[in-house]
């Protein structure tokens, strides 16, 4: 008599009409995918290559191959972020700081730099891509290699147009430093009797000391003593007064000014005469 054999018979659920029902897919979570080592916890920069994409999202570069996973019934993009200490902008030399200030690129990568896994909510990433608020591009090792990037970045610091652009950025950064100082010192503005006094007070709050001088020179921006160590509560309705400005007009007769309300604008000679008088600079 032949030996009995146990056969595995799959369980088939029947729909109400008698037809075989489609089995429910197994529930997989993003955390389980990571635990099962479906995705590595970290990768090296040298392991990135063809098929990888870079998503500029919320001020950071996310590296991804487009894999997704499910967590709490929501879809997430599997991506990697650099595990590198962020270099403070205050530690950068002028050239590197200009790159950061004008391009937003904080640096480049070495082959052994490691990137840690992170999950990006697809709904958030999709919304920012569709609205044009983020960049999506193919990975290029050449574009992000330290030596190549330094060679490629050669700011035309001596051209008037570039200096004007950079001056606008610097004045905005000065305003941010003034705001941080004021928040720290109970809504009191920094000493502004001179450019030197303002710089010394604002240095701990500034991204980089390059912002205090006109691009490509050692000439400091001028400050308005009217605002020196004043309490903000005493400066209501003063938002349109000049607080920081270029001491000399550019070749086109225009000069950049920072108003107390934070607005940065280039003004012609006629407007400057009007605003400087209203701001007590004459």
C-alpha positions in Angstrom: 0.0 0.0 0.0 1.5 3.3 -1.0 2.6 5.7 1.8 0.2 8.5 2.4 1.4 12.0 1.4 0.3 15.2 3.1 -0.7 17.8 0.5 -0.9 21.5 1.2 -4.2 22.7 0.0 -4.5 26.5 -0.3 -7.5 28.1 1.4 -9.7 29.8 -1.2 -12.3 32.3 0.1 -15.4 32.4 -2.0 -17.3 35.6 -2.8 -21.1 35.6 -2.1 -21.8 34.6 -5.7 -19.5 31.6 -5.4 -16.6 33.0 -7.4 -13.1 32.8 -5.9 -12.3 36.0 -4.0 -9.0 37.8 -4.5 -6.9 37.3 -1.4 -6.0 40.4 0.5 -2.4 41.5 0.0 -0.2 41.1 3.0 0.2 44.3 5.1 3.7 45.6 4.9 5.0 48.5 6.9 8.0 50.8 6.3 9.5 49.8 9.6 9.2 46.1 8.7 11.0 46.8 5.4 13.9 48.4 7.2 14.1 45.6 9.9 14.1 42.9 7.2 17.1 44.7 5.6 15.2 45.4 2.4 16.8 48.8 2.4 20.3 49.4 3.9 20.5 51.7 6.9 23.3 53.7 5.4 25.1 54.0 2.1 28.3 55.6 1.0 28.5 58.4 -1.5 30.6 56.2 -3.7 27.7 53.7 -3.9 25.4 56.2 -5.6 25.3 56.0 -9.4 23.0 55.4 -12.4 19.4 55.4 -11.5 19.6 57.6 -8.4 17.8 60.9 -8.2 18.3 64.0 -6.1 15.3 65.7 -4.6 15.8 69.2 -3.1 13.2 69.2 -0.4 12.9 71.5 2.6 16.4 72.8 2.3 18.2 69.5 2.0 19.3 67.1 -0.7 17.6 63.7 -0.6 19.1 60.8 -2.6 16.7 58.2 -3.8 16.1 55.4 -6.4 12.4 55.9 -6.2 11.6 53.0 -3.9 8.6 53.5 -1.7 7.1 51.8 1.3 4.0 51.9 3.4 3.8 53.2 7.0 0.5 53.7 8.8 -1.3 53.2 5.5 0.6 56.1 3.9 3.2 55.9 1.1 6.7 57.1 1.9 9.7 57.6 -0.4 12.8 55.8 0.7 15.7 58.3 0.6 19.1 59.0 2.1 20.5 62.1 3.8 24.1 62.9 4.5 25.5 62.0 7.9 28.0 64.8 7.9 28.6 67.6 10.4 27.3 70.9 9.0 29.9 73.5 8.6 28.8 76.8 10.2 28.7 79.6 7.6 30.7 81.7 10.0 33.7 79.3 9.5 33.7 79.6 5.7 36.1 81.9 3.8 34.5 84.6 1.7 34.5 82.6 -1.6 32.8 79.6 0.0 30.3 81.8 1.8 29.4 83.6 -1.4 28.6 80.1 -2.9 26.4 79.3 0.0 24.7 82.7 0.1 24.0 82.8 -3.7 23.3 79.2 -4.6 22.2 77.6 -1.3 24.7 74.8 -1.8 26.4 74.2 1.5 29.2 72.0 0.2 30.2 68.8 -1.6 30.8 65.2 -0.8 33.7 62.8 -0.5 33.5 59.1 -1.6 33.4 57.8 2.0 30.8 60.2 3.2 27.8 58.2 4.5 24.1 58.8 4.1 21.4 57.6 6.5 18.0 56.2 5.5 15.0 58.4 5.9 11.4 58.2 4.9 9.8 61.2 3.1 6.0 61.4 3.1 5.0 61.1 -0.6 2.1 63.5 -0.2 4.4 66.2 1.0 7.1 65.6 -1.7 4.4 65.4 -4.5 2.9 68.7 -3.4 6.1 70.6 -3.4 7.2 69.1 -6.8 3.9 69.9 -8.4 4.0 73.5 -7.0 7.5 74.0 -8.3 8.9 74.4 -4.8 11.5 71.8 -5.1 14.1 70.5 -7.5 14.3 67.0 -9.0 17.3 66.0 -11.0 19.5 63.0 -12.0 22.4 62.2 -9.8 25.8 63.4 -11.1 28.9 62.6 -9.1 30.9 65.2 -11.0 28.5 68.0 -10.0 28.9 67.2 -6.3 32.6 66.3 -6.1 34.5 68.8 -3.9 37.4 69.5 -6.4 35.1 69.9 -9.4 32.7 72.2 -7.6 35.4 74.5 -6.3 36.9 74.7 -9.8 33.5 75.4 -11.4 32.4 78.1 -8.9 34.1 81.3 -9.9 31.9 84.2 -8.9 32.2 87.3 -11.2 32.7 89.4 -8.1 34.1 92.3 -10.0 31.1 92.8 -12.3 28.7 95.5 -11.2 25.6 93.3 -11.7 27.0 90.5 -9.5 28.1 93.0 -6.7 24.6 94.5 -6.7 23.0 91.0 -6.4 25.4 90.1 -3.6 24.8 93.5 -1.8 21.1 92.7 -1.7 21.8 89.3 -0.1 24.2 90.8 2.4 21.8 93.6 3.5 19.1 90.9 4.0 21.6 88.9 6.1 22.4 92.0 8.2 18.7 92.5 8.9 18.4 88.9 10.0 21.4 89.4 12.4 19.8 92.6 13.8 16.5 90.7 14.4 18.4 88.0 16.2 20.2 90.5 18.3 17.0 92.3 19.2 15.2 89.1 20.2 18.1 88.2 22.5 18.3 91.7 24.1 14.6 92.2 24.8 13.7 94.1 21.6 16.6 96.5 21.9 18.6 97.3 18.7 22.4 96.9 18.6 24.8 99.8 19.0 24.9 101.6 15.6 26.9 104.8 16.3 29.4 103.5 13.7 29.8 100.6 11.3 32.5 99.2 13.5 30.3 99.2 16.6 27.4 97.6 14.7 29.7 94.9 13.3 31.2 94.0 16.7 27.7 93.7 18.3 26.3 91.7 15.4 29.1 89.3 14.7 27.8 86.6 17.1 24.5 86.7 15.3 25.7 87.0 11.7 26.2 84.1 9.2 29.6 85.3 8.2 31.6 88.5 8.7 31.7 89.0 4.9 28.2 90.5 5.0 29.4 93.7 6.7 31.5 94.9 3.7 30.7 95.7 0.1 31.5 92.7 -2.1 35.1 92.6 -3.3 36.2 95.5 -1.0 37.0 96.2 2.6 34.5 99.1 2.7 31.8 98.6 5.3 28.1 99.4 4.9 27.1 102.5 6.7 24.6 102.5 9.5 22.1 105.0 10.8 22.9 106.2 14.4 19.2 107.0 14.8 18.6 103.4 15.5 21.5 102.8 17.9 20.4 100.9 21.0 16.8 102.0 20.6 13.9 100.0 21.9 11.6 98.7 19.1 8.5 100.0 21.0 9.9 103.5 20.5 10.2 103.0 16.7 6.6 102.4 15.7 5.8 103.8 12.2 9.5 104.0 11.4 9.6 101.1 9.1 10.3 103.2 6.0 13.4 104.8 7.4 16.9 103.8 6.2 18.8 101.7 8.7 21.8 100.4 6.7 23.0 101.6 3.3 25.8 101.8 0.7 27.8 105.0 1.4 28.5 105.7 -2.2 26.2 105.2 -5.2 27.2 102.7 -7.9 28.2 103.7 -11.4 24.5 103.8 -12.5 23.7 106.4 -9.8 21.8 103.8 -7.7 22.6 102.6 -4.2 21.2 99.8 -2.0 19.5 100.5 1.2 18.0 98.4 4.0 14.9 99.9 5.6 14.0 99.4 9.2 11.1 97.1 8.1 13.6 94.7 6.5 13.0 95.8 2.9 16.1 96.0 0.7 15.9 98.3 -2.3 18.1 100.1 -4.8 17.2 103.7 -5.1 18.2 106.5 -7.5 19.7 109.9 -6.4 16.4 111.6 -6.1 14.8 108.9 -3.9 18.0 108.7 -1.9 17.9 112.4 -1.1 14.3 112.1 0.0 14.8 109.0 2.2 18.1 110.1 3.7 16.6 113.4 4.8 13.6 111.6 6.3 15.9 109.2 8.1 18.0 111.9 9.7 21.1 111.2 7.6 21.5 114.8 6.4 
